[in-house]
Amino acid sequence: MQRKLVQIGGWLGVSGLLTGIASIFVPWVQQLVVTGSGRRAQQRLDSITVLNLEKGLWYVILLLTLVAILGAAALGTNQGRKLAGLAGPILSLVTASLVVGLITTFDGQLTGPGRIADVGTSAGSWLALAAMPLLGFACGLLAIGRAGRHVSAPAGVAAGHD
């Protein structure tokens, strides 16, 4: 049973890593910028990545911390695994709430002349939201699956022998 938990946790971890890394490079928000007015109005669609958002660097820092906790769940010692199994899901919830906050509070930002006509989410924010539960569950499953069962043998009997 523990081996199955480790396998499932490993696949979830790899999927979470891939979607989390992809979310950094794929645009999070698209905004329609209109310059000019009347018949001479021109429209352009700007795509903004997470690093160009106001608190986007916090997302990247929390994502990398979550990756480190995933490593501790997979490779850590007994106490480190227990801590990673607890901290991983909690940190993934905190990071997911940050992602939701970044998406919902974005009003638009101008880099040149014009006005923002419309703002919408893009694929990067959805990848980030998908990565958080994958990484959180992977931390928990790896920590549970890799936990050692230390059974002490009775005095005078070698472990593993009858």
C-alpha positions in Angstrom: 0.0 0.0 0.0 2.8 2.4 0.8 4.4 1.8 -2.5 1.2 2.7 -4.3 1.0 6.0 -2.3 4.5 6.8 -3.3 3.8 6.1 -6.9 0.7 8.2 -6.9 2.4 11.0 -5.0 5.3 10.9 -7.5 3.0 11.3 -10.5 1.1 14.1 -8.8 4.4 15.8 -7.9 5.8 15.6 -11.4 2.5 16.9 -12.8 2.5 19.7 -10.2 6.1 20.7 -11.0 5.4 20.8 -14.7 2.2 22.9 -14.4 3.8 25.2 -11.8 6.8 25.9 -13.9 4.7 26.4 -17.0 2.5 28.9 -15.0 5.5 31.2 -14.6 6.1 31.6 -18.3 2.6 31.5 -19.7 0.6 34.8 -19.5 -1.7 35.2 -16.5 -3.8 38.2 -17.6 -4.8 39.7 -21.0 -6.0 43.2 -21.3 -7.4 45.1 -24.2 -5.8 48.5 -24.5 -7.5 51.2 -26.7 -5.5 54.2 -27.9 -7.1 57.1 -29.7 -10.8 57.7 -30.0 -13.5 57.6 -32.7 -12.6 56.1 -36.0 -8.9 56.4 -35.4 -9.0 54.2 -32.3 -6.6 51.3 -32.2 -6.8 48.2 -30.1 -4.0 45.9 -28.9 -4.1 42.9 -26.7 -1.4 42.9 -24.0 -0.5 39.6 -22.2 1.0 39.9 -18.7 3.0 37.2 -17.0 3.1 36.6 -13.3 6.4 38.3 -12.8 4.9 41.5 -14.2 2.1 41.5 -11.7 2.4 43.5 -8.5 2.7 40.6 -6.1 3.7 38.0 -8.7 7.1 37.4 -7.2 5.5 36.2 -4.0 3.8 33.4 -6.1 7.2 32.3 -7.5 8.8 32.3 -4.1 5.9 30.3 -2.6 6.0 27.9 -5.5 9.7 27.3 -5.1 9.2 26.8 -1.4 6.6 24.2 -2.1 8.9 22.4 -4.5 11.5 22.3 -1.7 9.0 20.9 0.7 8.1 18.3 -1.9 11.7 17.3 -2.0 11.8 17.0 1.8 8.7 14.8 1.6 10.4 12.5 -0.9 13.9 12.5 0.4 13.9 13.7 4.0 14.4 11.9 7.2 11.5 10.7 9.4 10.9 14.0 11.2 11.4 16.0 8.0 8.9 13.9 6.1 6.3 14.4 8.9 6.9 18.2 8.7 6.7 18.2 4.9 3.6 16.1 4.9 1.9 18.7 7.1 3.4 21.9 5.7 2.9 21.0 2.0 -0.9 20.9 1.9 -1.1 24.1 4.1 1.4 26.0 1.9 -0.4 24.9 -1.3 -3.7 26.4 0.1 -1.9 29.6 1.0 -0.4 29.8 -2.4 -3.7 29.1 -4.1 -5.4 31.9 -2.2 -2.6 34.2 -3.3 -3.2 33.1 -6.9 -6.9 33.9 -6.5 -6.1 37.2 -5.0 -3.7 38.1 -7.9 -6.4 37.2 -10.5 -9.4 38.9 -8.9 -7.7 42.2 -7.8 -6.0 42.9 -11.1 -7.5 46.1 -12.5 -5.1 46.6 -15.4 -1.8 48.4 -15.9 -0.8 50.6 -18.7 2.7 50.7 -20.2 2.0 53.4 -22.6 -0.8 55.8 -23.7 -4.4 54.6 -23.9 -7.0 53.2 -21.7 -7.9 49.6 -20.6 -11.1 48.5 -22.2 -11.3 44.9 -20.9 -9.3 42.6 -18.6 -9.5 38.8 -18.6 -7.6 35.8 -17.1 -5.3 33.7 -19.3 -3.9 30.2 -19.2 -1.1 30.9 -16.7 -3.4 31.6 -13.8 -5.4 28.5 -14.4 -2.1 26.4 -14.6 -1.1 27.9 -11.2 -4.5 27.0 -9.7 -4.1 23.4 -11.0 -0.5 23.1 -9.7 -1.3 23.9 -6.1 -3.5 20.9 -5.2 -1.2 18.6 -7.2 1.8 19.7 -5.2 0.0 19.8 -1.9 -1.4 16.2 -2.3 1.9 15.0 -3.6 3.7 16.2 -0.4 1.1 14.5 1.8 1.1 11.2 -0.2 4.9 11.0 -0.4 5.3 11.8 3.3 2.8 9.1 4.2 4.1 6.5 1.7 7.7 7.0 2.7 7.1 6.9 6.4 9.1 4.0 7.8 7.4 1.4 9.8 9.9 0.8 12.6 8.7 -2.3 14.4 10.9 -3.2 17.4 11.7 -6.9 17.8 11.3 -8.6 21.2 14.4 -8.8 23.2 16.7 -11.7 22.1 15.0 -12.1 18.7 16.7 -10.8 15.6 14.5 -8.6 13.4 13.0 -10.4 10.5 13.6 -14.0 11.9 11.1 -16.2 13.8 
